[in-house]
Amino acid sequence: MSVATQLGLSDLDSDLLGPARHRWPLWCEACPVLGVVEDVMDLPGWLHHAAPEDSDTVLLALARLAAPSGGDDDVAARALAWVLLPGASLLAHRLRTLTHRIDEVVAAQLWVEARSFPWERGRKVAANILMNTRKGVLRDLDVGDPMRRGDPTWARAVVVSPDADLWGFLDARDPHPGPATAEAELEEVFEQAVRAGVVTASDCDLLRGLADAADRAGGGARRGQGGLTARDASETVAQQWGVSARTVRRRAGRALHALSDAFAPIGISARR
């Protein structure tokens, strides 16, 4: 399962998301700021390239349409939740150790936040909805701030009764699962980012090459965005790609900036 599947938003032509395409022209008439794209399906790409204040204005218009105190349109809420799915999916991945139902819990909370965002006084729509989704999930799972600070290990534990269905689920899993590696988590981030249009597959290949070159050079992690734009690494990759080192650094910096802007609301920063 996934957050998108739990919300019924994995199929762009589904009965849940399809109506958003039909209503988009009407929404644009009611809220001219939405006229930045002709089709709601083009909205994620536009948001990726737009200035933060411009994207926030568009998301705020959607939030207004979705809220009971605004347009009270649940289809608008679906569209808002849909454009925030990459962040919500990454959030579910990061909290996956809390419960095997994490996709379901995140999806439910994302829907609540998308439907009830305080558009009258709220700004930074994406960041606040994702932050509040995270808070709501932790609250629902009885994971509070004092517990996280005092005992991080226990904070990730989920108390279940002896006859809970969870035990059957655990028995069906690999009895000796290996720990998730940093490389595996990075690939998941790349996959989400490419799917959301944050970066291209080529950008990810470039960053992988720079990471490998920086690792082989040694000692570069203290400079140049974790060593990725250090001179030795960028020159090595530049030779492999047949471009200048300056071009490699500029393109890598742009990709890291995009990743940081996309995932910073849920606690991941590409700029170190």
Backbone as CSV, one residue per row, in Angstrom:
resi,resn,N_x,N_y,N_z,CA_x,CA_y,CA_z,C_x,C_y,C_z
1,MET,0.840,-1.187,0.000,0.000,0.000,0.000,0.890,1.258,0.000
2,SER,0.246,2.412,-0.151,0.945,3.679,-0.124,-0.028,4.750,0.345
3,VAL,0.506,5.931,0.642,-0.357,7.032,1.049,-1.327,7.372,-0.072
4,ALA,-0.817,7.383,-1.309,-1.677,7.696,-2.452,-2.797,6.680,-2.606
5,THR,-2.475,5.402,-2.437,-3.485,4.353,-2.555,-4.519,4.471,-1.448
6,GLN,-4.069,4.756,-0.239,-4.989,4.902,0.889,-5.990,6.032,0.650
7,LEU,-5.548,7.087,-0.035,-6.427,8.215,-0.316,-7.212,8.041,-1.610
8,GLY,-6.892,6.974,-2.363,-7.545,6.779,-3.642,-7.070,7.739,-4.707
9,LEU,-5.838,8.241,-4.562,-5.311,9.252,-5.480,-4.161,8.730,-6.332
10,SER,-4.008,7.420,-6.409,-2.915,6.864,-7.211,-3.248,6.832,-8.694
11,ASP,-4.535,6.891,-9.026,-4.985,6.872,-10.422,-5.489,8.261,-10.783
12,LEU,-4.823,8.913,-11.743,-5.171,10.283,-12.098,-6.560,10.393,-12.712
13,ASP,-7.085,9.289,-13.233,-8.410,9.310,-13.851,-9.465,8.668,-12.960
14,SER,-9.141,8.484,-11.689,-10.082,7.833,-10.774,-11.273,8.741,-10.492
15,ASP,-12.308,8.152,-9.906,-13.497,8.921,-9.551,-13.187,9.953,-8.470
16,LEU,-12.091,9.738,-7.726,-11.743,10.668,-6.661,-10.959,11.865,-7.172
17,LEU,-10.036,11.652,-8.099,-9.181,12.735,-8.581,-9.646,13.288,-9.925
18,GLY,-10.263,12.450,-10.736,-10.701,12.885,-12.060,-11.549,14.145,-12.053
19,PRO,-12.523,14.278,-11.120,-13.359,15.480,-11.112,-12.576,16.781,-10.965
20,ALA,-11.381,16.717,-10.381,-10.580,17.934,-10.219,-10.221,18.521,-11.574
21,ARG,-9.991,17.680,-12.560,-9.652,18.163,-13.900,-10.842,18.893,-14.515
22,HIS,-12.051,18.391,-14.259,-13.248,19.017,-14.814,-13.572,20.330,-14.106
23,ARG,-13.267,20.404,-12.814,-13.592,21.609,-12.051,-12.521,22.681,-12.149
24,TRP,-11.354,22.321,-12.638,-10.251,23.279,-12.658,-10.614,24.593,-13.368
25,PRO,-11.231,24.564,-14.554,-11.609,25.844,-15.197,-12.551,26.672,-14.330
26,LEU,-13.477,26.022,-13.625,-14.398,26.746,-12.750,-13.655,27.349,-11.570
27,TRP,-12.702,26.595,-11.031,-11.905,27.126,-9.928,-11.082,28.325,-10.380
28,CYS,-10.555,28.241,-11.601,-9.745,29.347,-12.121,-10.588,30.609,-12.276
29,GLU,-11.858,30.448,-12.641,-12.741,31.605,-12.734,-13.005,32.205,-11.361
30,ALA,-13.213,31.326,-10.383,-13.481,31.800,-9.027,-12.228,32.358,-8.357
31,CYS,-11.078,31.755,-8.654,-9.792,32.172,-8.071,-8.783,32.337,-9.208
32,PRO,-8.715,33.512,-9.816,-7.836,33.727,-10.975,-6.377,33.359,-10.751
33,VAL,-5.924,33.345,-9.482,-4.518,33.005,-9.230,-4.218,31.562,-9.629
34,LEU,-5.266,30.743,-9.757,-5.061,29.348,-10.158,-4.816,29.212,-11.663
35,GLY,-4.989,30.285,-12.398,-4.841,30.209,-13.850,-3.416,30.088,-14.342
36,VAL,-2.511,29.690,-13.489,-1.107,29.542,-13.899,-0.924,28.319,-14.789
37,VAL,-1.863,27.353,-14.711,-1.830,26.177,-15.575,-3.249,25.928,-16.093
38,GLU,-3.353,25.316,-17.257,-4.668,25.037,-17.837,-5.264,23.737,-17.314
39,ASP,-4.406,22.851,-16.821,-4.848,21.548,-16.331,-4.229,21.316,-14.960
40,VAL,-5.034,20.866,-14.015,-4.516,20.630,-12.671,-3.391,19.602,-12.673
41,MET,-3.367,18.724,-13.670,-2.300,17.733,-13.740,-0.929,18.369,-13.979
42,ASP,-0.937,19.606,-14.485,0.325,20.307,-14.724,0.785,21.099,-13.507
43,LEU,-0.026,21.095,-12.460,0.287,21.925,-11.300,1.569,21.515,-10.575
44,PRO,1.835,20.219,-10.340,3.078,19.872,-9.642,4.330,20.397,-10.344
45,GLY,4.364,20.304,-11.675,5.518,20.816,-12.407,5.657,22.314,-12.268
46,TRP,4.529,23.015,-12.309,4.580,24.473,-12.154,5.060,24.843,-10.761
47,LEU,4.555,24.163,-9.749,4.945,24.462,-8.375,6.439,24.274,-8.164
48,HIS,7.006,23.292,-8.848,8.435,23.011,-8.694,9.286,24.184,-9.158
49,HIS,8.865,24.842,-10.236,9.680,25.915,-10.805,9.272,27.305,-10.305
50,ALA,8.124,27.413,-9.655,7.638,28.727,-9.230,8.397,29.234,-8.018
51,ALA,8.385,30.551,-7.859,8.956,31.155,-6.654,8.115,30.740,-5.450
52,PRO,8.730,30.612,-4.275,7.995,30.152,-3.090,6.728,30.951,-2.809
53,GLU,6.814,32.279,-2.941,5.629,33.084,-2.636,4.513,32.863,-3.654
54,ASP,4.885,32.596,-4.920,3.883,32.342,-5.949,3.213,30.988,-5.738
55,SER,4.014,29.967,-5.447,3.440,28.644,-5.223,2.551,28.647,-3.981
56,ASP,2.952,29.411,-2.969,2.153,29.471,-1.756,0.806,30.138,-2.012
57,THR,0.786,31.145,-2.878,-0.465,31.819,-3.219,-1.433,30.859,-3.899
58,VAL,-0.913,30.023,-4.793,-1.753,29.055,-5.492,-2.272,27.990,-4.530
59,LEU,-1.396,27.462,-3.683,-1.823,26.442,-2.722,-2.824,27.015,-1.716
60,LEU,-2.664,28.281,-1.361,-3.596,28.908,-0.429,-4.984,29.027,-1.064
61,ALA,-5.018,29.289,-2.374,-6.306,29.357,-3.071,-6.989,27.989,-3.063
62,LEU,-6.212,26.934,-3.286,-6.775,25.581,-3.217,-7.265,25.265,-1.807
63,ALA,-6.476,25.661,-0.816,-6.862,25.408,0.570,-8.158,26.140,0.912
64,ARG,-8.322,27.334,0.377,-9.556,28.089,0.615,-10.748,27.367,0.001
65,LEU,-10.597,26.885,-1.211,-11.678,26.147,-1.859,-12.022,24.881,-1.074
66,ALA,-11.017,24.261,-0.474,-11.215,22.986,0.213,-11.842,23.143,1.590
67,ALA,-11.569,24.255,2.261,-11.982,24.415,3.661,-13.488,24.626,3.798
68,PRO,-14.090,24.079,4.845,-15.516,24.309,5.102,-15.851,25.782,5.229
69,SER,-14.904,26.589,5.716,-15.136,28.025,5.859,-14.896,28.785,4.564
70,GLY,-14.481,28.073,3.518,-14.261,28.689,2.219,-15.233,28.147,1.195
71,GLY,-14.695,27.352,0.263,-15.551,26.774,-0.767,-16.208,25.472,-0.364
72,ASP,-15.705,24.865,0.713,-16.237,23.584,1.212,-16.299,22.547,0.093
73,ASP,-15.232,22.477,-0.695,-15.172,21.582,-1.856,-14.200,20.448,-1.571
74,ASP,-14.713,19.238,-1.355,-13.828,18.121,-1.031,-12.977,17.713,-2.226
75,VAL,-13.413,18.045,-3.443,-12.590,17.741,-4.613,-11.334,18.618,-4.598
76,ALA,-11.471,19.864,-4.181,-10.305,20.738,-4.047,-9.354,20.202,-2.988
77,ALA,-9.923,19.633,-1.931,-9.081,19.033,-0.885,-8.306,17.852,-1.448
78,ARG,-8.941,17.066,-2.310,-8.238,15.943,-2.947,-7.084,16.456,-3.797
79,ALA,-7.325,17.529,-4.560,-6.269,18.086,-5.404,-5.116,18.601,-4.556
80,LEU,-5.439,19.257,-3.442,-4.398,19.770,-2.552,-3.598,18.621,-1.946
81,ALA,-4.282,17.587,-1.487,-3.584,16.427,-0.931,-2.722,15.757,-1.990
82,TRP,-3.216,15.729,-3.218,-2.482,15.065,-4.307,-1.150,15.743,-4.582
83,VAL,-1.129,17.085,-4.635,0.133,17.774,-4.931,1.112,17.666,-3.764
84,LEU,0.606,17.323,-2.569,1.489,17.175,-1.402,1.893,15.727,-1.153
85,LEU,1.472,14.818,-2.027,1.769,13.397,-1.826,3.261,13.070,-1.730
86,PRO,4.134,13.672,-2.540,5.562,13.324,-2.400,6.090,13.566,-0.988
87,GLY,5.739,14.708,-0.409,6.174,14.992,0.956,5.530,14.069,1.961
88,ALA,4.241,13.785,1.776,3.539,12.892,2.700,4.081,11.471,2.617
89,SER,4.419,11.033,1.414,4.958,9.685,1.243,6.320,9.550,1.907
90,LEU,7.129,10.595,1.781,8.433,10.566,2.432,8.267,10.602,3.950
91,LEU,7.291,11.358,4.419,7.001,11.387,5.849,6.615,10.000,6.348
92,ALA,5.761,9.312,5.602,5.358,7.956,5.997,6.560,7.022,6.035
93,HIS,7.463,7.183,5.090,8.661,6.335,5.064,9.513,6.573,6.310
94,ARG,9.664,7.819,6.691,10.514,8.142,7.833,9.894,7.670,9.160
95,LEU,8.561,7.560,9.198,7.888,7.132,10.426,7.453,5.669,10.371
96,ARG,7.971,4.929,9.417,7.489,3.565,9.171,7.733,2.614,10.331
97,THR,8.692,2.953,11.208,8.970,2.053,12.331,7.913,2.165,13.436
98,LEU,7.053,3.157,13.362,6.074,3.359,14.426,4.907,2.383,14.342
99,THR,4.513,2.009,13.149,3.387,1.091,12.968,3.370,0.580,11.532
100,HIS,2.880,-0.644,11.352,2.787,-1.177,9.992,1.645,-0.516,9.214
101,ARG,0.815,0.269,9.899,-0.288,0.977,9.261,0.066,2.433,8.977
102,ILE,1.351,2.744,8.870,1.770,4.141,8.785,1.179,4.850,7.572
103,ASP,1.066,4.169,6.420,0.488,4.814,5.239,-0.957,5.228,5.503
104,GLU,-1.680,4.353,6.162,-3.078,4.646,6.486,-3.192,5.827,7.447
105,VAL,-2.336,5.857,8.470,-2.391,6.919,9.466,-1.998,8.261,8.849
106,VAL,-0.933,8.259,8.039,-0.494,9.495,7.391,-1.557,9.986,6.415
107,ALA,-2.136,9.078,5.648,-3.165,9.467,4.678,-4.354,10.115,5.374
108,ALA,-4.790,9.525,6.471,-5.942,10.072,7.201,-5.644,11.467,7.727
109,GLN,-4.446,11.636,8.272,-4.106,12.939,8.840,-3.883,13.977,7.749
110,LEU,-3.283,13.569,6.628,-3.086,14.490,5.509,-4.432,15.006,5.015
111,TRP,-5.413,14.115,4.939,-6.743,14.526,4.487,-7.358,15.553,5.443
112,VAL,-7.220,15.315,6.734,-7.753,16.252,7.726,-7.105,17.625,7.560
113,GLU,-5.786,17.642,7.396,-5.075,18.916,7.295,-5.387,19.627,5.989
114,ALA,-5.514,18.892,4.891,-5.835,19.504,3.602,-7.250,20.072,3.607
115,ARG,-8.134,19.425,4.345,-9.544,19.844,4.377,-9.781,21.002,5.332
116,SER,-8.873,21.221,6.274,-9.149,22.193,7.338,-8.053,23.239,7.508
117,PHE,-7.214,23.445,6.494,-6.136,24.424,6.634,-6.738,25.816,6.883
118,PRO,-6.230,26.559,7.883,-6.775,27.880,8.220,-6.358,28.947,7.204
119,TRP,-6.994,28.941,6.053,-6.586,29.801,4.953,-6.734,31.293,5.282
120,GLU,-7.617,31.640,6.228,-7.828,33.047,6.546,-6.577,33.701,7.122
121,ARG,-5.792,32.946,7.862,-4.608,33.508,8.509,-3.347,32.698,8.216
122,GLY,-3.478,31.636,7.472,-2.338,30.739,7.245,-1.535,31.084,6.004
123,ARG,-0.264,30.786,6.069,0.635,30.895,4.918,1.520,29.651,4.933
124,LYS,2.456,29.577,3.989,3.357,28.426,3.884,2.536,27.137,3.951
125,VAL,1.634,27.016,3.006,0.636,25.954,3.032,1.273,24.570,3.067
126,ALA,2.178,24.289,2.126,2.769,22.952,2.039,3.527,22.606,3.317
127,ALA,4.367,23.527,3.771,5.183,23.259,4.958,4.311,23.029,6.186
128,ASN,3.280,23.856,6.358,2.438,23.739,7.547,1.549,22.503,7.512
129,ILE,1.022,22.170,6.332,0.192,20.969,6.258,1.019,19.729,6.554
130,LEU,2.212,19.645,5.987,3.049,18.480,6.244,3.523,18.434,7.691
131,MET,3.861,19.595,8.247,4.280,19.632,9.652,3.133,19.214,10.567
132,ASN,1.932,19.727,10.294,0.785,19.368,11.126,0.374,17.915,10.927
133,THR,0.594,17.404,9.714,0.332,15.985,9.481,1.244,15.132,10.350
134,ARG,2.513,15.491,10.389,3.460,14.762,11.218,3.063,14.822,12.692
135,LYS,2.715,16.018,13.163,2.304,16.168,14.560,1.072,15.325,14.862
136,GLY,0.112,15.340,13.933,-1.110,14.573,14.142,-0.856,13.081,14.188
137,VAL,0.040,12.606,13.325,0.378,11.180,13.311,1.030,10.783,14.628
138,LEU,1.991,11.570,15.080,2.663,11.260,16.352,1.681,11.312,17.519
139,ARG,0.761,12.257,17.448,-0.242,12.344,18.512,-1.154,11.120,18.505
140,ASP,-1.597,10.710,17.323,-2.472,9.543,17.229,-1.788,8.273,17.711
141,LEU,-0.474,8.223,17.534,0.273,7.035,17.945,0.859,7.181,19.353
142,ASP,0.418,8.235,20.048,0.867,8.462,21.430,2.377,8.619,21.528
143,VAL,2.943,9.301,20.568,4.371,9.614,20.598,4.483,11.116,20.786
144,GLY,4.786,11.555,22.023,4.826,12.974,22.329,6.238,13.516,22.366
145,ASP,6.353,14.846,22.400,7.665,15.492,22.442,8.485,15.087,23.660
146,PRO,7.903,15.058,24.873,8.718,14.647,26.034,9.262,13.237,25.868
147,MET,8.440,12.345,25.320,8.897,10.971,25.145,10.032,10.905,24.130
148,ARG,9.909,11.668,23.046,10.954,11.627,22.023,12.265,12.156,22.563
149,ARG,12.197,13.193,23.402,13.430,13.752,23.955,14.028,12.843,25.027
150,GLY,13.168,12.265,25.863,13.662,11.479,26.992,14.111,10.084,26.629
151,ASP,13.417,9.458,25.700,13.738,8.079,25.349,13.372,7.838,23.883
152,PRO,14.257,8.202,22.946,13.954,8.060,21.519,13.609,6.630,21.125
153,THR,14.265,5.651,21.767,13.986,4.255,21.409,12.555,3.889,21.769
154,TRP,12.145,4.205,22.999,10.781,3.890,23.415,9.763,4.704,22.620
155,ALA,10.149,5.901,22.198,9.225,6.747,21.438,8.835,6.103,20.130
156,ARG,9.700,5.237,19.621,9.399,4.571,18.352,8.654,3.254,18.544
157,ALA,8.477,2.870,19.791,7.797,1.608,20.056,6.285,1.780,19.967
158,VAL,5.604,0.700,19.596,4.149,0.689,19.529,3.645,-0.417,20.439
159,VAL,2.866,-0.056,21.447,2.344,-1.040,22.389,1.103,-1.692,21.785
160,VAL,1.091,-3.027,21.722,-0.049,-3.751,21.170,-0.418,-4.878,22.126
161,SER,-1.677,-5.286,22.070,-2.137,-6.372,22.931,-1.627,-7.708,22.399
162,PRO,-1.577,-8.745,23.245,-1.058,-10.044,22.810,-1.839,-10.667,21.656
163,ASP,-3.119,-10.318,21.536,-3.922,-10.923,20.474,-4.111,-9.991,19.282
164,ALA,-3.292,-8.929,19.195,-3.435,-7.972,18.102,-3.065,-8.605,16.763
165,ASP,-3.694,-8.109,15.687,-3.411,-8.625,14.346,-1.966,-8.378,13.931
166,LEU,-1.329,-7.405,14.568,0.039,-7.064,14.214,0.978,-8.256,14.328
167,TRP,0.752,-9.136,15.311,1.654,-10.265,15.487,1.628,-11.193,14.278
168,GLY,0.465,-11.391,13.703,0.383,-12.211,12.495,1.122,-11.572,11.344
169,PHE,1.045,-10.263,11.282,1.770,-9.536,10.235,3.275,-9.705,10.399
170,LEU,3.737,-9.584,11.639,5.171,-9.712,11.897,5.660,-11.126,11.621
171,ASP,4.831,-12.134,11.945,5.233,-13.520,11.704,5.413,-13.803,10.222
172,ALA,4.674,-13.072,9.395,4.737,-13.308,7.953,5.936,-12.632,7.312
173,ARG,6.611,-11.797,8.074,7.755,-11.072,7.515,9.027,-11.902,7.635
174,ASP,10.071,-11.380,6.966,11.382,-12.008,7.046,11.829,-12.011,8.505
175,PRO,12.143,-13.162,9.096,12.528,-13.196,10.507,13.855,-12.521,10.783
176,HIS,14.652,-12.305,9.751,15.954,-11.659,9.939,16.121,-10.520,8.940
177,PRO,15.263,-9.500,9.038,15.376,-8.410,8.071,16.650,-7.616,8.299
178,GLY,17.256,-7.175,7.225,18.445,-6.357,7.332,18.064,-4.906,7.556
179,PRO,18.907,-4.147,8.202,18.595,-2.741,8.453,18.612,-1.957,7.148
180,ALA,17.769,-0.936,7.082,17.749,-0.080,5.901,19.069,0.671,5.819
181,THR,19.716,0.630,4.689,20.995,1.307,4.526,20.764,2.747,4.110
182,ALA,21.813,3.558,4.315,21.722,4.953,3.895,21.529,5.044,2.387
183,GLU,22.190,4.118,1.657,22.056,4.120,0.202,20.615,3.830,-0.216
184,ALA,19.974,2.884,0.486,18.597,2.536,0.142,17.661,3.710,0.403
185,GLU,17.858,4.397,1.522,17.008,5.535,1.831,17.235,6.669,0.829
186,LEU,18.496,6.849,0.421,18.793,7.886,-0.567,18.092,7.585,-1.884
187,GLU,18.102,6.333,-2.288,17.438,5.963,-3.537,15.937,6.205,-3.460
188,GLU,15.361,5.988,-2.281,13.930,6.253,-2.126,13.644,7.743,-2.243
189,VAL,14.541,8.561,-1.679,14.385,10.009,-1.799,14.480,10.417,-3.266
190,PHE,15.471,9.881,-3.972,15.620,10.190,-5.396,14.368,9.780,-6.171
191,GLU,13.860,8.590,-5.875,12.681,8.089,-6.591,11.486,9.013,-6.381
192,GLN,11.271,9.429,-5.134,10.170,10.337,-4.839,10.381,11.677,-5.541
193,ALA,11.610,12.183,-5.518,11.894,13.491,-6.098,11.708,13.495,-7.616
194,VAL,12.156,12.430,-8.282,11.985,12.339,-9.732,10.508,12.222,-10.079
195,ARG,9.783,11.402,-9.318,8.356,11.213,-9.572,7.595,12.524,-9.413
196,ALA,8.041,13.362,-8.457,7.356,14.626,-8.195,7.844,15.754,-9.095
197,GLY,8.856,15.474,-9.926,9.376,16.508,-10.810,10.309,17.483,-10.125
198,VAL,10.804,17.124,-8.934,11.711,18.006,-8.209,13.066,18.053,-8.909
199,VAL,13.578,16.909,-9.303,14.822,16.793,-10.062,14.608,15.765,-11.166
200,THR,15.557,15.674,-12.074,15.487,14.680,-13.137,16.323,13.464,-12.777
201,ALA,16.106,12.371,-13.499,16.907,11.166,-13.287,18.377,11.459,-13.567
202,SER,18.627,12.334,-14.551,20.004,12.709,-14.864,20.650,13.464,-13.709
203,ASP,19.876,14.326,-13.051,20.394,15.032,-11.866,20.818,14.042,-10.794
204,CYS,19.997,13.010,-10.601,20.308,11.998,-9.590,21.576,11.234,-9.948
205,ASP,21.744,10.915,-11.233,22.966,10.241,-11.672,24.188,11.110,-11.395
206,LEU,24.041,12.417,-11.635,25.143,13.336,-11.380,25.507,13.350,-9.893
207,LEU,24.494,13.419,-9.036,24.751,13.447,-7.593,25.354,12.136,-7.100
208,ARG,24.909,11.016,-7.691,25.512,9.724,-7.323,27.002,9.719,-7.689
209,GLY,27.308,10.207,-8.887,28.702,10.249,-9.324,29.551,11.130,-8.437
210,LEU,28.998,12.280,-8.038,29.736,13.181,-7.164,29.949,12.558,-5.781
211,ALA,28.922,11.861,-5.279,29.053,11.209,-3.981,30.140,10.150,-4.024
212,ASP,30.171,9.381,-5.104,31.177,8.337,-5.240,32.577,8.950,-5.345
213,ALA,32.691,10.024,-6.143,33.998,10.673,-6.314,34.465,11.297,-5.007
214,ALA,33.532,11.925,-4.266,33.897,12.535,-2.986,34.325,11.476,-1.981
215,ASP,33.649,10.323,-2.009,33.985,9.242,-1.080,35.373,8.690,-1.380
216,ARG,35.658,8.534,-2.684,36.969,7.997,-3.053,38.081,9.002,-2.792
217,ALA,37.751,10.313,-2.899,38.775,11.335,-2.657,39.124,11.405,-1.179
218,GLY,38.119,11.151,-0.301,38.360,11.153,1.134,38.570,12.546,1.686
219,GLY,37.956,12.764,2.841,38.157,14.047,3.511,37.380,15.191,2.916
220,GLY,36.583,14.931,1.838,35.875,16.036,1.210,34.559,16.353,1.844
221,ALA,34.113,15.521,2.812,32.794,15.724,3.398,32.703,16.994,4.233
222,ARG,33.854,17.619,4.519,33.815,18.819,5.349,33.638,20.074,4.512
223,ARG,33.679,19.950,3.185,33.614,21.137,2.340,32.691,20.879,1.161
224,GLY,32.174,21.955,0.602,31.431,21.858,-0.641,30.168,21.036,-0.561
225,GLN,29.198,21.437,0.293,27.915,20.732,0.423,28.128,19.232,0.626
226,GLY,28.789,18.917,1.718,29.054,17.529,2.045,30.068,16.886,1.121
227,GLY,30.880,17.697,0.441,31.879,17.162,-0.474,31.381,16.989,-1.896
228,LEU,30.074,17.156,-2.128,29.521,16.911,-3.459,29.957,17.959,-4.475
229,THR,30.232,19.176,-4.020,30.689,20.204,-4.961,32.129,20.625,-4.680
230,ALA,32.840,19.768,-3.970,34.269,20.030,-3.763,35.005,19.941,-5.095
231,ARG,36.137,20.606,-5.195,36.840,20.702,-6.480,37.237,19.350,-7.028
232,ASP,37.837,18.483,-6.208,38.304,17.189,-6.707,37.155,16.359,-7.266
233,ALA,36.048,16.316,-6.526,34.905,15.508,-6.966,34.306,16.056,-8.247
234,SER,34.121,17.387,-8.304,33.496,17.979,-9.491,34.384,17.834,-10.724
235,GLU,35.694,17.913,-10.549,36.594,17.749,-11.694,36.583,16.304,-12.195
236,THR,36.511,15.351,-11.268,36.449,13.939,-11.661,35.193,13.658,-12.478
237,VAL,34.055,14.132,-11.985,32.792,13.897,-12.683,32.741,14.682,-13.993
238,ALA,33.333,15.863,-14.008,33.352,16.668,-15.232,34.056,15.922,-16.363
239,GLN,35.147,15.248,-16.045,35.867,14.458,-17.049,35.008,13.306,-17.556
240,GLN,34.260,12.677,-16.649,33.404,11.551,-17.030,32.238,11.997,-17.910
241,TRP,31.705,13.183,-17.631,30.518,13.663,-18.347,30.880,14.515,-19.561
242,GLY,32.141,14.886,-19.666,32.558,15.693,-20.808,32.095,17.133,-20.728
243,VAL,31.996,17.676,-19.515,31.605,19.072,-19.333,32.612,19.719,-18.394
244,SER,32.430,21.011,-18.149,33.351,21.691,-17.245,32.987,21.413,-15.800
245,ALA,33.984,21.531,-14.927,33.740,21.335,-13.498,32.765,22.383,-12.971
246,ARG,32.843,23.572,-13.544,31.930,24.637,-13.119,30.485,24.270,-13.434
247,THR,30.278,23.678,-14.605,28.930,23.241,-14.982,28.424,22.166,-14.024
248,VAL,29.302,21.235,-13.649,28.924,20.174,-12.711,28.520,20.779,-11.374
249,ARG,29.330,21.714,-10.865,29.019,22.317,-9.565,27.722,23.116,-9.608
250,ARG,27.523,23.846,-10.713,26.307,24.650,-10.827,25.068,23.765,-10.890
251,ARG,25.151,22.698,-11.693,23.997,21.807,-11.824,23.734,21.045,-10.525
252,ALA,24.797,20.604,-9.866,24.634,19.886,-8.600,24.037,20.804,-7.541
253,GLY,24.528,22.050,-7.498,23.995,22.990,-6.525,22.515,23.255,-6.740
254,ARG,22.119,23.350,-8.018,20.711,23.580,-8.326,19.854,22.389,-7.898
255,ALA,20.356,21.172,-8.124,19.613,19.969,-7.751,19.508,19.849,-6.234
256,LEU,20.605,20.131,-5.526,20.584,20.060,-4.065,19.645,21.109,-3.478
257,HIS,19.632,22.279,-4.089,18.735,23.343,-3.631,17.283,22.908,-3.803
258,ALA,16.967,22.298,-4.951,15.596,21.844,-5.205,15.187,20.745,-4.230
259,LEU,16.091,19.806,-3.968,15.795,18.733,-3.022,15.571,19.289,-1.621
260,SER,16.403,20.245,-1.242,16.276,20.823,0.094,14.947,21.552,0.242
261,ASP,14.563,22.341,-0.764,13.304,23.083,-0.701,12.112,22.142,-0.656
262,ALA,12.231,20.999,-1.368,11.104,20.067,-1.442,10.926,19.285,-0.155
263,PHE,12.032,18.900,0.494,11.944,17.993,1.629,12.217,18.635,2.980
264,ALA,12.646,19.890,2.993,12.911,20.567,4.276,11.686,20.609,5.186
265,PRO,10.450,20.773,4.630,9.285,20.816,5.532,9.105,19.587,6.395
266,ILE,9.686,18.446,5.989,9.525,17.254,6.802,10.846,16.789,7.396
267,GLY,11.793,17.734,7.471,12.981,17.461,8.270,14.178,16.941,7.526
268,ILE,14.182,16.998,6.184,15.346,16.546,5.418,15.953,17.735,4.738
269,SER,17.233,17.928,4.893,17.910,19.029,4.219,19.053,18.498,3.384
270,ALA,19.124,18.971,2.140,20.213,18.549,1.251,21.381,19.488,1.347
271,ARG,21.214,20.591,2.090,22.283,21.576,2.197,22.933,21.472,3.559
272,ARG,24.125,20.957,3.589,24.834,20.773,4.859,26.219,21.426,4.762
